[in-house]
């Protein structure tokens, strides 16, 4: 893969010096030393590789990703566009990161997968740092970033955006923001998200982007909520509030991932399971959250047969009416996370359907 970068407003290859940026190399080295010292070569069954075909698979119509940065301010954003070949236009996915996960590197593997499949990814920054601005401002910052990104895509030297079937993917606080904007999109002047993939959504002790009732989600929205059984950061009750109160949105499922220690490395079920660290997407920003992504940002079967598969299937279901059985319905195809190399199935996902189904 050839990785291109370009920037008109922010030089992501040469980040501005700051207290965390200066320490970034040292933090990375510390994380690597810790990882190698704790690493034990796999013994016995191991995890499956990425499938060649199908949702989550390794067949890509585009070889490259073009990255553009417009991210100096809290309402800023990064753009990722498919290239080689460069399409004239492409559908848009908004990827809302977790709290303080400002650096796209933490999700780089998944972003690369989505873009090489032929999508434009908008990655709103939505916060300047870990303290400011107030969380109450986060949804407005995301919406401003989306509007500005679409203006840039429509006027600059870019792949032109298709927004009628916009998809939002959100992790943690970004998942809460995505659900919030799924209800409030008209108020914030953004296209309706027709598909929502909420990965461990939650706000912790903060209150911005949280509703008591999600019955305002449109009936034609398709929504997946993914919860991790061992999540110690956000709690399932809020995730259930989103799922249980979205009563006017029939196409919604609640998926729960469980740990599986049958082989090495083990399958985990922690808060940051959807991390997929790729240093080619590093923009130089550092904080404790980004440091943690070095420790836990593994790309494995939970990505290929879980998040990436569900995302791809949701996208196809929204756009083409295909793949819906892979994203919804408590089907074997939806729940299956692949097999260990000795043939034993990885512990399946638990699926909850709307009441009455």
N, C-alpha and C positions, 0 to 999 in steps of 0.2 A: 504494500500500500504506500502511495506517495501522499504525504501530509503537507498541505499548503496552509499558509496563514497570511492574512492581510489585515491592516488596521488603518482606519482613518482618524479615530479619536483617542485611541489608547494603545500603547505599544506593549502587547502582552508578552513579547519575548524579553523585554527589558523593563520589568516592573519598577515602579518608583520605590526608592528606599523607604523602609518603615521598620518599626521594631520587630515585627514578625518576619517581614521579607528578608531582613538581614540575617535572621537566624534560620531561614528556611533550609539551607543546605545542611546545617548542623542537626536540625530536627529530623530531616530525612535520614541522615547517617545514623542517628540514634535509633530511629525506628527500624532501619535495616539491620543494625547490629542485634537489636532485641529479637527480631524475627529469625535471623539465622541461628542465634544462640538457642532459641526455643524450638527450632525446626527438627523434626524427627522424620527420616525417610519413610514413606508409606510402606506398611506391611499388610499383606492380605489384600482384600478388595479395595479398589479405588473408584473414584467418581467417573462417570461417563464424560466423554468429550462433547463438544458442541456438535449437534446433528448436522449432517450435510444439507438436508432439505427440510422443508416444512417451516412452520412458525418457530421463530427462534433459531433457525438454521443458518448455515454459513454460505449460502448462495446469495451473492450481492450483485446487483446490476451496475453499481458504481464503485470505482476503485478508490476514490479519494474524498476527503472532507476539506472544505474551505472554511476557515474560521475568521470571523470579523469581530472586533471588540469595540463596543461603545459603552463602556462599563465603568467610567470613573465615578459616577454619582449613584446614589441609592436607587434611582429610577432607571439606571442603565441596564444594558443587556449584552449578551454575546449571541452571535449568529453562527450557525453551522449549516452549510449547504452542500448538496451532493455535486460531485465533479467526476470527470473522466468516466463516462461522458457527462457533460453538463447539460441538464434538461432546460428547456425554456421556462417551465413552471413546475411547481411541486406543492403538495399538501403540507400544511403547517402543523407541527406539534409544539406546544408550550411545555417546557420542562421546569417545574418549580422545585428548587432545591430545599433541603432541610435547613433548620436554623443554623446560621453561621457557615454552612457548606457553600461559601461563595465561589470557591474554585471549581470549575467544571470538571477538573481532573478526577474528583471523587466519583463521578458517574461516567467517566470518559468512555469506558467500554460500551456502555449502553447507548450513549449518544452516538458513538461511531456506528454501532449496529443500526440505529434508526436512520441515520443520514445515508449510509451506504445502501440501505433498502429503498432510498429515493425520497426521503422526507427532508424538509427544512425544519430545523430545531431552533426555537427561540428560548434562550436561557436567561430569564430576568434576574437581575442581581437582588433587588428589593430591599436590601439593608446595606448601610455603609460599612458597618462593622458589627461586633457582637453586642454593642450597647445601644447604638443609635441607628435610625430613629426609633420612636415608639412602635411597638408591634401593631398598634391601631392603624398605623400608616402602611403596613405591609401590603394589603390588597390593592390600595391605590397605587403604590409603587409598581407592583406587578402589572396592573392595567396600563399605567403610563408607559412602562417598558414595552408592552405588547403593541400599543398604538404607535410608539416611535419606531419599533422594529418593523412593523408593517409599512410605515411611511418610507423607511429606508429601503426595504425590499422592493417597493413599487417605484422608486425614483432612482436609486443607485444602480451600479453595475452588479446586479444580483439575479439569481433565479427568482422569477415572479411567484408570489405566494397565492395559494388557493386556500380560502378560509371558510368556505361554506360547511365543511365537515371537520372543523378544528378539533383536535384531541388535546387534552391536558393530562400530563403525568406529574404527580406531585409526591414528594417524600416528606414524612414527618410534618414540620410546619408548612412546607410546601403543599402537602396533601390537604391540610386544613384550608389553606388559601384556595386551592383548586376547587374544593367542595363549595366554599363560600362564593367564589366567582361563578360557579355553575348556577347558583341561585341569583346572584346580583349582577350578572354580566351586562344587562341593559343599563343599569345605573352607572356602570363604569365605562360604558361606551366601547366594549370589545365584542368580537363575534361570539355567538353562543358556542360553548364547548359541547359538541355532540357526543363525545366520549370522555369519561373520566377514569383514570387508573390511579387510585389513592393507595400509596404504599406506607403503611404504619402511620396514618394521619394523626396528628395531635399537636397541641400547643403547649403542653406542660403547664406551668403556673401562669402563663401569659393568657390574655383574653382576646387579643386581636384576631380577627378572621374566624370567630367561633359563633355559631348560631344554636339556638335551642331547638329549632325545627327546620327540617330541610324539605318540607312538602312543596316548597317553591321550585324545586328542581323540575324542569320541563319533562313532560311525558316521553318525549323522543330522545332524552339523554340515556345513554347506556353507561352503567357505572360498575366498576369492580373495586372493592375494598380488600386490601391484603393486610392481614394482621399476623404478627409473629408471636408464638406462644410464650417465648422467654423474653419478651420486650420489657426492659426495666426503665425505659425513658418515658414513653407515653402509655396510657392505659386503654384497655379495650372498651370500657363503658362509653367513652366519647365516640369511638368508632362505631359502636352499636347505635348510638343516637343518630348518626348520619344515616346508617343503613335502615333503621327501623322507622324513622320519621319521613323518609323520602317516599311516601306512600303513593305519590302520583307518578313515580318512575318505575314501571314494572320490570324493566330490563336492568336488574341490579343483583349482584351476588356478593357474598361475604366469604372470603377465602382465608383459612388459617393454616400457617406453616408450622410444622413441628420439627424438632431436632431428630437426627438419626445418626447414631454412633456406630453403625455396623462396620464401617471401613474408615480408612484414613485418606485424606483429611475428612473429618466428620462434617455432616451437615448441621449447621447451627440454625437457630431461630431467634436471632437478636434483632434489635431495632434497626440496624443498618445493613440488613441483608441485601438490599438493592444497590448498595455501593458496588462499583465496578471500576476500580482505580486504573487510570491510564495516564502516565506522565506526559504523553504527547499533548494532552489537553491542559497542561499546567500553565496557569497565568501568573504564578509567582506569589499569590496571596497565601499567607500562613496564619493559622490560629489553632487552638487546641482541637477543634473539630476536624480541621484538615489533617493535623497530625494523626488523629485517630483513624482517618481513612487509610493511612499507610499501614496501620496495624490490622484492619478488618476488611479492607476493600478488595476482597477476593472475587474473581469471576469464576463461577462454577455451575454445577447442574441446577442450582436454585435460580440462576440467571437464565441459562439456556432453556430449561424446561419449565421455568416458572415465570419470572417477571418479563423476560423478553418474549416468551411464547404468548403469554396473556396479552401483552402489549400489541404484538403483531396481529393476533387474532381479533382483538378489540378494534384495531384500526380497519382490518378487512371487513369486519362485521358492520361497522359504521358506514364505511364507504361503499361497499359492494354487496352487503347482505350475505357474505360468505365467512366461514370460520367461526360462526356464532356458537357452534357446539364445542369449540375449543376454549371459548371465553366464558360461556354461561351454561347453566343447566345441571350442575352436579354430575357431569358426564365423566367417564373414565379418561377421555382425552384431556379434559380440563384438569383433573386431579393428579394425573400421572406426572411424576418428576423424574422419570427415567429409571435406569437400573444400575446397581453397582456392577463392577466388572465380573463378579461371580454369578451374576444373573438374578440376584435378589432385588426386588423392587425397593426403591427409596420410599421412605414413609410418605404415604399419600397426603395430599392436602384435604383438610376438612372444609366442606362448602355448606353455607347457609343460604337458603332461598327465601324470597319474600313469603310472608305468611299466606297460606292458602294454596301454595304451589307444591 
